[in-house]
Amino acid sequence: MEAMLVEGLQFKRLDDIVALIVKLRFNCVRLTYPIYMFTRYANLTVQQSFQKLDLKEAITGITQNNPSILNMTIVEAYVAVVDSLIAHGIMVVSDNHVSQPGWCCGNDDGNGFFGDRYFDPQEWLQGLRLAAETLKNKSHVVAMSLRNELRGGHQKEDVWYQYMSEGAKLIHQINPNVLVVVSGLSYDTDLGFLKNRPMGFNLDNKLVFEIHLYSFSHNGRGWMSNPLNTFCASSNQGFEDRAGFLVRGQNSTPLFVSEFGIDQTGADESQNRFLNCFSTYLTENDFDWALWALQGSYYRRDGMINSQETYGVLDSNFTSAKKSNFLQKFELLQTKLQDPSSKQTTSFIMYYPLTGECVLTNEKNQLALGGCSRSYRWSHEKDGAPMRSIGSKLCLKAVGDGQPPILNEDCSSQQSAWKYATDAKLQLASTNKQGQALCLQSDPTSGLIVTKSCMCLNDAECREDPQSQWFKLVPSNAYSSSLSTNGRWIVEATTGQRVKLMCVNWPGHMQAMLIEGLHLRPLDNITASVAKLHFNCVRLTYSIHMFTRHANLTVQQSFENFDLNEAIAINNPSILNLTLVEA
């Protein structure tokens, strides 16, 4: 953007914002920059940049929260952000977003394609070279993206091949360890031309393509006006045709979905439908991705100071996520599902995109929704085959309309045969004894999954909203690995790869029976410091009596003897009413 500094530093300390990124379970940040930052403004300080834009209030906030940043040059500040991300274990994709600093994107903004007003190809290559040289010794800068969203009336495929090839090879020459990310045409929504003319090189297996998709990318109004099953299937197939094909076949290449997103306030139902649909495709293919965007507001955007970003995960003050259920919604998307080195048999997770949850079972062998890390695994050989619970002899059986399906040993009746009900492949259906198709559906009243008459069996004519019946079988051969031993080594149980424990001791066994320091700092800040110090493990101590004699004692009750409640109430108020075991 115009200020050429990551957003939010007037509200929060840089390390605190990065700690929030960790807390939200992102392992990577796509960190954007303009070419001119390196080629024209490299010696400009942050304070000078903000003064030029008359951002007095932001300067005051940065002075309070990040005083060391103000006197840095904007390039030094960019590196400082990289260093903070690296210190917290976050990977960085450095992305050239524009040349002239400012909001992206428009067809006629001069930043769109090679030869446009602000897009001189030679200055672009110079900027890429300077950026690559600046970052080449940063090991957690794992990728460099050549250019965001090429667009406009001057687009030509031959020119794309010429300059994208030149830029990719330049970065690889400077830093052969970094991935080089190449975007497509038409706002980076189209890589289809690569079907007929591949890039012709793979940079020693360092070449990655990127693609974008939003609800409005192709007929955005259709999410509300068209039959939803049909429109979702068409949208996902269109993405496959324009980009997804790159991950198929013998000559497959990685595809990075480097932008997608929605209004995080939840107010736009068409965007909600888009995300529910697209997440089934993303999880089924286990794509790498980057969500637009972190920031809840901008220093300045299109001349407006403190402009709000509804697509931002964080609120406008960079305090917390806008959506309280963000982690639930994105849990499966943030999970590694497929691993080419895994020796595990592929099974299926039953995913419910409407909430982001997955299917679990209760003590009565009934289905319910819950966290995807605890989800049941299923085998399902083909449409019409039984759905078997992995590790048991039980199969899923439909009982009747409005009734919860059950797990039992009947794996041969028609009620235990499951298939996708429509071409959209989003509704899992069996039949009752009378041959009626019954689809899985979440019942919010009971909290169980039941079978109900299938909606929208004739996709092309249906105007109902079938999302309560959307369940996707997501393939996975990657399991949360426990640890094992191999001779003298500690290893991952599933892969056999060595795990080196680099731990720090954190006492919780003292008289108060609570880990130390919570009267001084918020818990999340302390754990962020653990990560920043590059520990990958904590030896967390406890006393036996905490479990055998004091399990029902609250933290507040324990601490009353030490007159420490006031300090904990300031820094960790939610801890006080927990029992010691809960804490």
C-alpha positions in Angstrom: 0.0 0.0 0.0 1.0 3.7 -0.1 2.8 3.8 3.2 4.9 0.7 2.3 4.6 -0.8 5.8 2.7 -3.8 7.0 -0.7 -2.7 8.4 -1.5 -2.5 12.1 1.7 -1.3 13.7 -0.1 1.8 15.1 -2.3 -0.5 17.1 -0.1 -3.4 18.3 3.5 -4.4 18.8 4.8 -6.2 15.8 5.6 -9.3 17.8 2.1 -9.3 19.3 0.5 -9.3 15.8 2.8 -12.1 14.7 1.8 -14.0 17.9 -1.8 -13.6 16.8 -0.9 -15.1 13.4 0.5 -18.1 15.3 -2.5 -18.4 17.5 -4.7 -18.5 14.4 -2.7 -21.5 13.2 -1.3 -20.0 10.1 2.2 -21.3 9.3 3.0 -18.9 6.5 2.5 -15.2 5.6 2.3 -13.9 2.0 4.2 -10.6 2.6 3.6 -8.1 -0.2 5.7 -5.2 -1.4 5.8 -2.7 -4.3 8.8 -2.7 -6.7 9.4 1.0 -6.1 10.1 0.3 -2.5 13.4 -1.2 -3.6 14.1 0.8 -6.8 13.0 4.3 -5.8 12.3 4.6 -2.1 14.9 2.3 -0.5 16.4 5.2 1.6 13.0 6.6 2.7 12.4 6.1 6.4 9.0 4.9 7.7 8.5 8.3 9.4 9.2 10.1 6.2 6.8 7.8 4.3 4.0 8.4 6.8 4.6 12.2 6.9 4.3 12.4 3.2 0.8 10.9 3.5 -0.1 13.1 6.5 -0.7 10.0 8.7 -0.1 11.8 12.0 -2.4 9.6 14.1 -0.6 6.5 12.8 2.8 8.0 13.5 1.7 8.5 17.1 0.5 4.9 17.4 3.7 3.5 15.9 5.7 5.7 18.2 3.9 4.1 21.2 3.8 0.5 20.0 6.8 0.1 17.6 9.2 3.0 18.2 12.2 1.3 16.7 10.4 1.0 13.4 10.0 4.8 12.7 13.6 5.5 12.0 14.2 2.4 9.8 14.1 2.7 6.1 11.0 1.0 4.6 13.2 -1.8 3.3 14.7 -2.3 6.8 11.2 -2.3 8.2 10.2 -5.0 5.7 13.1 -7.1 6.8 12.2 -6.5 10.5 8.8 -7.9 9.8 10.4 -10.9 8.1 12.7 -11.4 11.1 9.7 -11.3 13.5 7.8 -13.9 11.5 10.9 -16.1 11.3 11.4 -15.8 15.1 7.9 -17.2 15.6 8.4 -20.1 13.2 6.3 -18.6 10.4 7.3 -19.2 6.8 7.3 -16.2 4.4 6.3 -15.9 0.8 7.6 -12.5 -0.4 5.2 -11.2 -3.0 5.7 -8.4 -5.5 2.2 -7.0 -5.5 2.5 -3.8 -7.6 5.2 -1.4 -8.8 3.7 2.0 -7.8 2.6 1.7 -4.1 -1.1 1.7 -3.7 -4.3 -0.5 -3.6 -4.5 -3.3 -6.2 -6.1 -3.7 -8.6 -7.8 -2.1 -11.6 -7.6 -2.6 -15.3 -6.3 0.9 -15.8 -4.3 1.6 -12.7 -1.0 1.5 -14.6 0.3 -1.5 -12.6 -1.4 -4.2 -14.6 0.9 -5.6 -17.3 4.4 -5.2 -18.7 4.7 -1.9 -20.4 1.9 -0.2 -18.5 2.6 3.3 -17.0 4.1 2.1 -13.7 5.2 -1.3 -15.0 8.5 -1.0 -16.8 9.8 -4.5 -17.3 13.5 -3.6 -16.7 12.7 -1.7 -13.4 10.6 -4.7 -12.4 13.5 -7.0 -12.9 15.8 -4.6 -11.0 13.3 -4.6 -8.1 13.1 -8.4 -8.1 16.9 -8.7 -8.0 17.1 -6.2 -5.1 14.4 -8.0 -3.2 16.0 -11.4 -3.8 19.4 -10.2 -2.7 18.0 -8.6 0.4 16.2 -11.8 1.5 18.5 -14.6 0.2 20.0 -15.3 3.7 16.6 -15.6 5.4 16.0 -19.3 5.5 12.3 -19.0 6.4 11.6 -16.9 3.3 10.6 -20.1 1.4 9.2 -18.5 -1.7 9.3 -15.3 -3.9 6.3 -14.5 -6.0 7.0 -12.6 -9.3 3.9 -10.5 -9.6 0.4 -10.3 -8.3 -2.7 -10.3 -10.7 -1.5 -9.4 -14.2 -4.4 -7.8 -16.0 -5.7 -5.2 -18.4 -6.1 -4.7 -22.1 -2.4 -5.1 -22.8 -2.1 -8.7 -21.8 -0.4 -11.0 -24.3 0.6 -14.5 -23.7 3.9 -14.2 -25.6 5.0 -11.3 -23.4 3.9 -13.2 -20.3 6.2 -16.1 -21.3 9.1 -13.8 -22.0 9.2 -11.8 -18.8 7.9 -14.3 -16.4 10.6 -16.7 -17.6 13.2 -14.0 -17.2 12.1 -13.0 -13.7 11.9 -16.7 -12.5 15.4 -17.5 -13.7 16.8 -14.3 -12.2 15.5 -15.1 -8.8 16.6 -18.7 -9.0 20.1 -17.5 -10.0 20.3 -15.3 -7.0 18.8 -17.8 -4.5 18.5 -21.3 -5.8 17.0 -22.5 -2.5 13.8 -20.4 -2.7 10.6 -21.5 -4.5 9.7 -19.2 -7.4 6.0 -18.5 -7.6 4.5 -17.6 -11.0 1.1 -16.0 -11.5 -1.3 -16.2 -14.4 -3.4 -13.8 -16.5 -6.7 -12.0 -15.9 -6.2 -11.1 -12.3 -4.4 -14.4 -11.8 -7.5 -16.4 -12.4 -6.3 -18.1 -15.5 -3.4 -20.5 -16.2 -5.2 -22.5 -18.8 -2.8 -21.4 -21.6 -0.2 -23.7 -20.0 -2.1 -26.7 -21.3 -0.9 -26.0 -24.8 2.5 -24.4 -24.0 4.2 -25.4 -20.7 6.7 -23.1 -19.1 9.6 -25.3 -20.4 11.6 -25.4 -17.2 11.1 -26.2 -13.5 14.1 -24.4 -11.9 15.5 -27.6 -10.4 12.1 -28.4 -8.9 11.6 -24.9 -7.5 8.8 -23.7 -9.8 5.3 -23.1 -8.3 2.3 -21.6 -10.0 -0.3 -19.4 -8.2 -3.9 -18.7 -8.7 -6.7 -16.6 -7.2 -10.4 -17.1 -6.8 -13.2 -15.0 -5.2 -17.0 -15.2 -5.2 -17.0 -12.4 -7.8 -14.3 -13.8 -10.1 -16.8 -15.4 -12.4 -20.5 -14.4 -12.3 -20.6 -13.5 -8.6 -24.4 -13.0 -8.6 -24.9 -16.6 -9.5 -24.3 -17.8 -5.9 -27.7 -16.4 -5.0 -29.7 -16.6 -8.3 -28.7 -20.0 -9.6 -29.3 -23.5 -8.3 -26.6 -23.8 -5.7 -25.5 -27.4 -6.3 -25.1 -26.8 -10.0 -23.4 -23.4 -9.6 -20.9 -24.8 -7.0 -20.0 -27.7 -9.2 -19.6 -25.4 -12.2 -17.4 -23.0 -10.2 -15.1 -25.8 -9.0 -14.9 -27.3 -12.4 -14.0 -23.9 -13.9 -11.2 -23.6 -11.4 -10.0 -27.1 -12.4 -10.0 -26.1 -16.0 -8.2 -22.9 -15.5 -5.6 -24.0 -13.0 -6.3 -27.2 -11.1 -5.2 -29.3 -14.0 -1.6 -28.4 -13.2 -1.5 -30.8 -10.3 -2.7 -33.8 -12.4 -0.7 -36.4 -14.3 2.9 -37.2 -14.7 4.1 -33.7 -15.3 2.3 -32.2 -12.4 3.5 -29.0 -10.7 2.5 -27.4 -7.3 -0.4 -24.9 -7.4 -0.6 -22.3 -4.7 -4.0 -20.7 -4.2 -2.4 -17.5 -3.1 -5.6 -15.5 -2.7 -9.2 -16.3 -1.8 -11.4 -14.9 0.8 -14.8 -13.5 1.9 -16.3 -10.8 4.0 -15.3 -12.0 7.5 -18.3 -10.3 9.1 -20.5 -13.0 7.6 -22.9 -10.4 6.2 -22.6 -11.4 2.5 -24.5 -14.7 2.0 -23.2 -15.1 -1.6 -19.6 -15.0 -0.3 -20.5 -17.5 2.5 -21.8 -19.9 -0.1 -18.7 -19.5 -2.2 -16.4 -20.3 0.7 -18.5 -23.4 1.7 -18.4 -24.6 -1.9 -14.7 -23.8 -2.6 -13.5 -25.3 0.7 -14.7 -28.7 -0.4 -12.5 -28.5 -3.5 -9.5 -27.1 -1.5 -9.7 -29.9 1.1 -10.4 -32.7 -1.4 -7.2 -31.7 -3.2 -5.3 -30.5 -0.1 -4.0 -27.3 -1.9 -1.5 -24.9 -0.4 -3.2 -21.5 0.1 -3.1 -18.0 1.5 -6.2 -16.3 2.7 -6.9 -12.6 1.8 -6.2 -11.1 4.3 -4.9 -10.6 7.8 -5.5 -6.8 8.2 -8.7 -5.4 9.6 -7.9 -1.9 8.5 -5.4 0.2 6.5 -3.3 3.2 7.4 -4.7 4.7 4.2 -6.5 3.2 1.2 -7.6 5.1 -1.9 -7.2 8.4 0.1 -9.2 7.2 3.1 -7.4 7.1 6.4 -8.2 4.0 8.7 -10.1 2.4 5.9 -11.8 -0.8 7.0 -11.1 -4.2 5.4 -14.1 -6.5 5.7 -12.1 -9.4 4.2 -9.6 -9.1 7.1 -9.4 -11.9 9.5 -8.6 -9.5 12.4 -10.8 -6.7 13.6 -9.9 -3.1 12.8 -7.7 -2.7 15.9 -5.8 -5.9 15.2 -6.9 -7.3 18.6 -8.6 -10.6 17.7 -10.4 -12.4 14.8 -13.7 -10.9 13.6 -15.3 -14.4 13.6 -15.3 -16.2 16.9 -15.5 -19.5 15.0 -12.6 -18.8 12.7 -10.5 -21.6 13.9 -13.4 -24.1 13.7 -14.2 -22.9 10.1 -10.7 -23.3 8.9 -9.5 -26.3 10.9 -9.5 -28.9 8.2 -8.2 -26.4 5.6 -5.2 -25.8 8.0 -4.6 -29.6 8.3 -2.1 -31.5 6.1 -4.2 -34.2 4.6 -2.1 -35.8 1.9 1.6 -36.7 2.1 3.4 -38.3 -0.8 5.9 -39.9 1.5 3.2 -41.5 3.8 3.0 -45.3 3.9 -0.5 -45.0 5.4 -3.6 -46.2 3.4 -5.8 -43.4 2.2 -9.0 -43.1 4.1 -11.7 -40.4 4.2 -12.7 -37.7 6.6 -16.4 -36.7 6.4 -16.3 -32.9 6.2 -19.2 -30.5 6.8 -18.3 -27.2 5.1 -21.2 -25.2 6.4 -19.5 -25.0 9.9 -16.0 -26.4 9.0 -16.6 -29.3 11.4 -16.1 -33.0 10.7 -18.1 -36.2 11.6 -17.5 -37.9 15.0 -19.4 -40.6 16.8 -20.9 -40.6 20.2 -21.2 -43.5 22.8 -24.3 -44.7 21.0 -22.5 -45.0 17.7 -24.5 -42.1 16.4 -22.9 -39.4 14.2 -22.4 -35.8 15.4 -20.2 -32.9 14.4 -17.0 -31.8 16.1 -13.4 -30.8 15.7 -11.7 -32.3 12.6 -8.6 -33.3 14.6 -10.9 -35.9 16.3 -12.8 -36.9 13.2 -13.7 -40.5 12.3 -11.9 -42.1 9.4 -13.8 -44.0 6.8 -13.2 -46.4 3.9 -15.4 -46.1 0.8 -14.3 -47.9 -2.3 -16.8 -46.4 -4.7 -20.3 -45.0 -5.1 -22.8 -47.5 -3.9 -20.3 -49.2 -1.6 -20.6 -49.4 2.2 -19.0 -46.7 4.4 -16.8 -48.6 6.8 -15.4 -47.2 10.0 -11.6 -47.6 9.9 -10.3 -50.0 12.6 -13.6 -51.8 13.1 -16.1 -54.0 11.4 -18.9 -51.4 11.6 -20.6 -49.8 8.7 -22.8 -46.8 8.5 -26.5 -47.7 8.0 -29.5 -45.5 7.3 -32.5 -46.2 9.6 -35.2 -43.9 8.3 -36.3 -40.4 7.4 -35.5 -38.1 10.3 -33.6 -40.8 12.2 -29.9 -40.8 13.0 -27.9 -43.4 11.0 -26.2 -46.0 13.1 -22.9 -47.9 13.0 -23.4 -51.7 13.1 -22.1 -54.9 11.4 -24.7 -54.8 8.6 -22.4 -53.9 5.6 -24.4 -55.6 2.8 -28.0 -54.2 2.8 -29.1 -51.3 0.6 -29.3 -49.1 3.7 -25.6 -49.5 4.2 -24.7 -48.5 0.6 -23.7 -44.9 0.1 -23.2 -42.7 -2.9 -23.2 -39.1 -3.9 -26.8 -38.2 -4.7 -26.1 -35.7 -7.5 -23.4 -34.7 -10.0 -22.3 -32.0 -7.6 -20.9 -34.7 -5.3 -21.8 -32.9 -2.1 -24.7 -35.0 -0.7 -24.1 -38.5 0.7 -27.1 -40.7 0.2 -28.4 -44.1 1.1 -31.9 -45.6 0.8 -34.5 -46.8 3.2 -36.2 -50.2 2.9 -38.7 -48.7 0.5 -35.9 -47.4 -1.8 -36.3 -43.7 -1.0 -33.1 -41.7 -1.2 -32.0 -40.3 2.2 -29.2 -37.9 2.6 -27.1 -37.1 5.6 -28.2 -33.8 7.2 -27.2 -31.9 10.3 -30.0 -31.5 12.8 -29.3 -28.4 15.0 -32.0 -29.4 17.5 -30.6 -32.7 18.5 -26.9 -32.0 17.6 -26.9 -35.3 15.7 -26.6 -36.1 12.0 -29.8 -37.7 10.6 -30.9 -38.9 7.3 -33.6 -36.8 5.5 -35.2 -36.8 2.1 -32.5 -35.5 -0.3 -32.9 -32.0 -1.5 -32.2 -30.9 -5.1 -31.9 -34.3 -6.7 -32.7 -32.4 -9.9 -29.9 -30.0 -9.5 -30.7 -27.8 -12.5 -34.2 -26.9 -11.3 -33.7 -26.7 -7.5 -34.1 -23.4 -5.7 -33.7 -24.8 -2.2 -30.6 -24.3 -0.1 -29.1 -27.8 0.3 -26.0 -26.8 2.4 -27.3 -28.5 5.5 -26.9 -31.7 3.5 -23.4 -31.0 2.2 -21.0 -33.6 3.4 -17.7 -34.2 1.5 -15.5 -37.3 1.7 -12.0 -35.8 1.9 -9.2 -38.2 1.2 -6.3 -38.3 3.6 -3.2 -40.5 4.2 -1.6 -38.1 6.7 -2.3 -38.8 10.3 -1.4 -36.8 13.4 1.7 -38.7 14.2 2.6 -40.0 17.7 6.3 -40.5 18.6 8.1 -43.8 18.6 11.7 -45.0 19.0 14.2 -46.5 16.6 17.3 -47.6 18.4 18.7 -44.6 20.1 16.5 -42.1 18.2 13.0 -40.6 18.8 11.1 -40.7 15.5 7.6 -40.0 14.1 5.6 -43.2 14.3 4.2 -42.9 10.8 7.2 -41.7 8.8 10.1 -42.9 10.8 11.7 -39.4 10.5 13.8 -38.3 13.5 12.3 -35.8 15.9 14.8 -33.8 18.0 13.2 -32.5 21.2 14.5 -29.0 22.0 12.5 -28.3 25.2 12.4 -25.9 28.0 11.1 -26.7 31.6 8.1 -24.7 32.7 7.2 -25.5 36.4 3.6 -26.1 37.4 4.4 -28.2 40.4 5.0 -25.5 43.0 2.6 -24.7 45.9 0.2 -22.7 43.8 0.0 -25.6 41.3 -0.1 -23.3 38.3 2.6 -22.6 35.7 4.8 -19.7 36.6 4.5 -16.1 35.2 0.7 -15.8 34.6 0.6 -12.9 37.1 3.1 -11.0 34.9 2.1 -11.7 31.3 -0.9 -13.1 29.3 -0.5 -16.8 28.7 -0.4 -16.4 24.9 2.4 -13.8 25.2 4.5 -16.3 27.2 3.9 -19.1 24.8 4.8 -16.8 21.9 8.1 -16.1 23.6 8.7 -19.8 23.9 8.3 -20.1 20.1 10.4 -17.0 19.5 13.3 -18.6 21.4 13.1 -21.6 19.0 12.0 -24.2 21.6 9.8 -26.9 20.0 8.8 -28.5 23.2 7.9 -27.7 26.8 8.5 -30.0 29.8 5.4 -29.1 31.8 5.6 -30.1 35.4 2.8 -31.0 37.9 2.3 -32.5 41.3 0.5 -35.7 41.9 -1.7 -34.2 44.6 -3.1 -31.7 42.0 -4.9 -34.7 40.4 -5.6 -36.9 43.5 -6.5 -34.3 46.2 -7.0 -30.8 44.6 -8.6 -31.6 41.2 -11.7 -29.4 42.0 -9.8 -26.5 43.6 -10.0 -23.4 41.4 -6.9 -21.2 40.6 -8.5 -18.4 42.6 -8.9 -20.6 45.7 -5.4 -21.8 45.4 -4.0 -18.3 45.0 -5.9 -16.7 47.8 -3.2 -17.9 50.2 -0.5 -16.1 48.2 -2.3 -12.8 47.6 -1.7 -13.0 43.8 -5.3 -12.9 42.5 -5.2 -9.3 41.5 -2.2 -9.7 39.2 -3.6 -12.8 37.5 -7.0 -11.0 37.1 -5.2 -8.3 35.1 -3.2 -10.6 32.8 -5.2 -13.8 32.6 -8.7 -13.2 34.0 -10.2 -16.3 32.4 -7.8 -18.5 34.3 -9.0 -17.6 37.8 -12.3 -19.6 37.7 -10.7 -22.7 36.1 -9.9 -25.7 38.3 -6.2 -26.3 38.6 -6.5 -29.3 36.3 -8.4 -27.2 33.7 -5.8 -24.5 33.9 
